[in-house]
Amino acid sequence: MHIAALILSVLLAVAMLQSGVMKFVRPPWIREFAEAVHLTTSQLTALGSLQIAATAGLISGIWFPPFAIAAAIGLVLYFGGAIVAHIRSGDRNMLGATVFLAFSIATSIALVLDIRPV
């Protein structure tokens, strides 16, 4: 189980780093996404910062697992909130948020199941 938790953590960390950085770079497709769910530039920056912080938590969790668990659970809440934001704004394009939510849930479960008493 340790290998699965490690692989899921690293893959989720890479995905969150890429997504977080894009929220700072703001290519046209990110700006369109932000407008669809009524996000301001400062909100987009805050969301990108949360994703980069989750990346740090997931990677540092390799050595201290509670950090990875906290980061993965935080991402479950983050993407749950993203889906709510899409629904409230009437934007039906929530495939990415749904996939990342499922990925975050799977990672959280793998990490919690991986905890071994010392």
Secondary structure, DSSP 8 states (H G I E B T S, - for coil): -HHHHHHHHHHHHHHHHHHHHHHHH--HHHHHHHHHTT--HHHHHHHHHHHHHHHHHHHHTTTSHHHHHHHHHHHHHHHHHHHHHHHHHT----HHHHHHHHHHHHHHHHHHHH----
